[in-house]
């Protein structure tokens, strides 16, 4: 790749540097200028973490070849305010708690600034549209909108600047608006996530991943890659000094695949080289012979004689939680009505804005230090000690700022081979996943297939519940065991049911591994339980609130896993939900055409997608 | 990842054609780059090496908006955001602001060009049906063939293919002013912003002097077959007739068989009918014509 001479003004300073001809403005800002407040969340123009001003126009810098910006005036998040100061927009983000993980925030601040520069009077709808190209996965956007509206009102003098100051805290922090300590570093772009970290002599890591869902690895030939100038280390399973295998519960996942691969995207070899591009080329030079095996993608098929993934699990069952309370057959016999229904939930990608990343280096005393947005550093530290064959006091796991985790960063998918590359090369090594890699390689939410059977009396009293929940755990255990447990524990909901039979079965398939994600298995079982109660209410002609009140647990109840509950609040929750939703009482079947609980007093309008362009608005009034 | 040896920014058509001649097959034209960069990633083209990229966005002929008499000419490198912000374009190309608000997001609309959208020839392109409803003519230019003109309806020939020859550029887009016309654009995809159309319908129409009869109706549909199409059957049924809800409803049911997509055909058929109907109603509303209630009930869902 040849170089271009680029001269531009960046945050008011003249810049003259050469850049690779095909590189993007984003690469130039982050790598050549080391302005890492501008993030790369997707590299495909979707997420908005890389928004910058080019000649006063906000663009996504991952979609701009750097050559286009030659001669331009660039403004990044670092240039919005003088050092150690913040603009009203940044202060408002601090005030309202709009920055959580913070990874989307520089882009959000840029988009908010662009919106208010274009129209300082922008209303909420225009603000939403102005932020339409920026994705946040933490806040649900509400606090961000509040921040932009607050900033707008301060800028326009509608509210005093003191509105941006921290609220006074009285006797208790509970109920007080307390600002996050790390928010200023996030709204100014100063905070460095693992992928933003730079140390001298640092190498870049790239990974060879399996194109097959299930295959034997017959041979791995890294000699061509190792012979390339600038390639400092190639790591495979053969380099692992200790006892391999990681996982939150069962240590069934190899750091790098050994004799076989079990899902598309499984890591096989890693290359550390002087540049990322060189590392990518070297990955392509590694030769692997595979022998493809039959693969299984459906957990029911996997349980009934499908191809076996792991020798120790001949039935492909990762973990089975059977729970029995009373006698469900007796309960069904006593019932007036039996309602059966199947429920399917899909795997879900966490889509944290920060793709996985890490930086590892060896200290002078032989300690290996690993920075990564790990949600489980102590566990990772001990696992790394075993895998690397090093005493635990020589392993330093540093939790870098987590740009969104939601459970997806509990697994130690890359930290150990990153450490191995650093140990083997003797150089610091950084690894940043692409968005595509993040999606194919790391664990997702479990998809469930739930067979539900419930017996009820005509008055709505549940006599028995039977739930058979088969869950796709993918190729490795990750958090499956814990997810199965939690799903089983919460399965039947907060209802006092005399006879309960619950089975949750996590199954190995050749799909992407499933792991922890918000609610950890409860979401899937509660989705089925609450949906089922609505169906039962309809069949029995009962109000959905009523059927829940008839069956809800009371203070002192004993759950189907024999936990005694001191106080039970579901009654209060139902009362409040019924009140604030404007619920129209009655069975679902007798509900009239007008729903007061949808868009009624105190309720928001139902979601619709409306065209935003109006022919009457002048260009000045319009923000698309 | 994208990699190139040279990134050239010609300042004139002549210079661009010179680069194309010099580099031949090694060269690829780039405009906004918003299709090229996401294409050069894992899962699509992967790592791509293009020896020479020729960026045509700084060529004067490809920029600017000019109204000569009743004829509007805009450079092929016009970015989509300009359809919302340029007062001449807003007045004379009334369907394009509706297209633009549904196109990507504010930021990408500052990079993505109308010419790029045409040449990319996506079956789900948003700009192409808009220009079809404007009866646009594309001005193509090559060093050997000089200038030629092609109606936009004849331009795309299939997904990613068009009548554009090697060494030829779209220089400009021309059409008669539609200043007095009503216009609308209906689109549905998986999300609100940054989404590829599952179905989209562009409508441009005019009533006669009495204000009760359709005089000129142009409707274009995309996302349901290999190329965007004009719905001549609807246009013919409506032209010259009195505006009634029943007539519009009948016309909306004509293009059902146009759906030839590879997936979700039943869904798309349902959407096409309601989009054509709603597109006509909204285009009429934009010139102050209220059609009144329909017999068939419009289903209001989150997807519009």
Interface residues (C-beta under 8 A of the other chain):
Chain A: X1 X2 X4 X20 X21 X22 X24 X43 X44 X45 X46 X48 X51 X57 X58 X59 X60 X62 X63 X64 X65 X67 X68 X70 X111 X114 X129 X130 X132 X133 X277 X280 X284 X434 X436 X437 X606 X607 X608 X609 X610 X611 X612 X613 X615 X619 X622 X623 X624
Chain B: X1 X2 X3 X4 X5 X6 X7 X9 X30 X32 X33 X34 X37 X38 X41 X42 X43 X47 X50 X53 X55 X57 X81 X84 X85 X86 X87 X90 X94 X97 X98 X100 X101 X102 X104 X105 X106 X107 X108 X109 X110 X111 X183 X184 X185 X186 X188 X192 X193 X194 X282 X286 X300 X301 X302 X303 X304
